[in-house]
């Protein structure tokens, strides 16, 4: 992400554009140089905008297209439906479907992914690459993905999907466009600065208990989750439950008893949230629960596994009761694994990945 240089750097480093005698003010990570405000503005306009040969000033907004948006960019969601269509509106569930009691405000489960990727060539990547990716996945409209700058990724970008139902990602999403990035010098799996984050709509959860079980499962099963996700990172996706629960706010009362500032139930209710975003499950976002624990890959089956995992965990944690947790250890990964296998037709690639990567020692209950 381009960032202003400090004044000390400016006094020591002139603008690196040929024949420019001004002091550098902006550091451009894509072109690896320090530029004055005028040169930097010209570089950014040339980098992010398509050539516009039109003389019609009224069409400027339509003709100038930013392939890579700023980090703060948030377009209106394009909800991707199971049948392959798009809608500007999320689907709400009926209040009383057979076998379930659902609130009027509850929606179908939609998820979105953020996949960070970095160019590994000697120079900056071609400005054609982002637009080619968008064309391959979206076609003529920004319907499925958009691209953003990310401060943690040098000489790369973040691929952000619009929210979608699982079947859309499995059967309609054009993954080949992302996979083609590997041929163009991009990596994700081997880049420690890159991550894969899945956002799950809060509005889809049945109630506080459902959210509690969903969050608790991840922290309760750290060893298995690390094996499945392919990484563990204190800096980007910590499994430290005390850190998630803001333990730095705990205190000791006058009797020497530790008083907890918050607990997981309050978190699930939305009464509190994690201070740090760099945790395995981030609930700071207003509308989504974000799972930040997955290792990224341009082999997109890994992204689909992550999406299937989130969908499966969502449905599994809704299906189990408190009695199941107390009497059958239903929050154990081994129990979840049995459920995924029983639903293999829907979660086939997740089931295969669990078999390949997660090595669980069976307990007496499992035998």
C-alpha positions, 0 to 999 in steps of 0.5 A, spaced: 500 500 500 502 506 498 504 510 504 507 517 506 514 517 507 516 521 514 519 528 513 526 525 515 526 521 509 524 526 505 530 531 507 535 525 505 531 522 499 529 526 493 524 523 488 526 517 484 523 519 478 528 521 472 529 528 472 525 530 478 528 535 483 523 535 488 523 531 495 520 525 495 513 524 499 510 518 498 513 511 498 510 506 492 511 499 494 509 497 487 514 501 484 519 500 489 521 508 490 520 514 493 516 520 489 514 527 490 506 528 490 506 530 483 509 524 480 506 519 485 499 522 483 501 521 476 503 514 477 497 512 481 493 514 475 496 510 470 497 504 474 490 504 476 486 506 470 484 503 464 487 508 458 481 512 456 481 515 449 474 518 449 473 526 449 467 526 452 468 528 460 461 526 462 463 519 461 469 519 465 466 515 471 464 509 466 471 510 462 476 510 468 476 503 472 480 502 478 483 494 477 485 495 485 481 499 490 484 502 496 483 498 502 477 501 505 473 500 498 466 497 500 462 496 494 454 494 495 454 487 496 452 482 490 449 476 493 451 470 489 445 465 490 445 457 489 442 457 483 448 461 480 444 468 480 446 474 483 441 479 487 442 486 491 438 483 497 440 477 501 435 472 502 431 471 509 428 465 511 421 464 513 419 465 521 417 458 522 420 452 517 418 445 519 423 442 524 426 449 526 424 456 530 427 461 526 426 469 527 424 474 522 430 477 521 434 471 520 438 470 513 440 464 509 448 463 510 452 467 506 460 467 506 465 471 503 473 470 502 479 474 502 485 471 499 492 475 499 497 474 494 504 476 492 508 477 486 515 474 486 518 477 480 524 482 480 519 488 478 512 490 479 507 486 476 504 488 470 498 492 470 494 488 465 494 482 471 489 485 475 484 486 470 485 479 466 483 476 473 477 480 474 475 479 467 476 471 468 472 471 474 467 476 473 466 477 466 463 484 464 461 486 471 464 486 478 459 481 480 463 476 484 470 479 486 474 485 487 481 487 488 484 491 494 490 494 496 493 490 503 498 493 507 501 487 509 502 484 502 508 487 498 507 488 491 501 484 491 493 485 492 487 482 496 482 478 492 475 479 495 469 475 494 462 478 494 458 474 499 455 467 496 451 461 498 456 455 498 453 452 492 455 458 488 462 457 490 462 450 489 458 450 482 458 457 479 464 461 481 470 461 476 476 459 480 480 458 474 482 465 473 485 465 480 489 459 479 492 462 473 495 467 477 500 462 479 503 462 472 504 469 472 509 469 478 504 470 484 504 466 490 500 465 496 502 458 500 509 460 501 508 467 502 508 468 510 505 475 509 499 472 505 492 469 509 486 467 507 480 469 511 472 467 511 467 471 513 460 468 515 454 472 516 452 473 523 445 474 521 444 467 519 445 464 526 439 462 529 441 465 536 447 466 541 448 459 543 449 457 536 454 463 535 457 461 542 458 453 539 461 456 533 466 460 536 468 455 542 469 449 537 475 453 533 478 454 540 477 448 543 480 444 537 486 448 536 491 442 534 486 439 529 484 446 526 492 447 525 492 441 521 486 442 517 488 450 516 495 449 514 498 454 519 498 457 526 500 464 526 501 468 533 501 475 529 495 473 524 491 468 527 492 466 534 488 461 538 490 464 545 483 464 548 485 469 553 487 474 548 481 473 544 477 474 551 481 481 552 484 478 558 489 484 559 482 487 562 481 482 567 483 484 574 484 482 582 479 484 587 480 486 594 480 478 596 485 476 591 480 473 586 481 474 579 475 477 576 474 476 568 472 482 564 468 478 559 466 471 557 465 467 551 457 468 552 458 476 552 462 475 546 457 471 542 451 476 544 455 482 541 456 485 548 463 485 547 468 483 542 476 482 541 481 488 541 486 485 537 484 482 530 489 478 529 486 472 532 483 465 529 476 468 530 475 475 529 468 478 531 469 485 531 466 486 524 459 489 524 455 483 520 460 478 519 464 473 524 471 472 520 475 466 521 483 468 519 486 461 521 487 458 513 493 458 510 492 461 503 493 458 496 492 459 489 490 452 488 483 454 489 481 447 492 484 449 498 479 455 498 473 451 497 475 446 503 475 453 507 468 455 505 466 448 506 469 447 513 465 454 515 458 452 512 459 445 515 461 448 522 455 452 521 450 447 520 453 442 525 453 447 531 446 449 530 444 441 530 448 439 536 444 441 543 447 443 550 446 436 552 450 433 546 456 437 548 455 435 556 454 427 554 457 426 548 463 431 547 459 434 541 464 440 541 470 435 539 473 435 532 472 427 532 465 428 533 464 433 527 469 429 523 463 423 523 458 428 522 462 431 515 463 424 513 455 422 514 454 428 510 460 427 505 455 428 498 455 436 500 462 436 504 466 431 499 473 435 499 472 437 506 472 430 508 478 428 504 482 434 506 480 432 514 482 425 512 489 427 509 491 432 514 488 431 521 491 426 525 486 425 531 488 419 536 481 416 537 478 416 545 475 410 548 468 414 546 470 413 539 472 406 539 
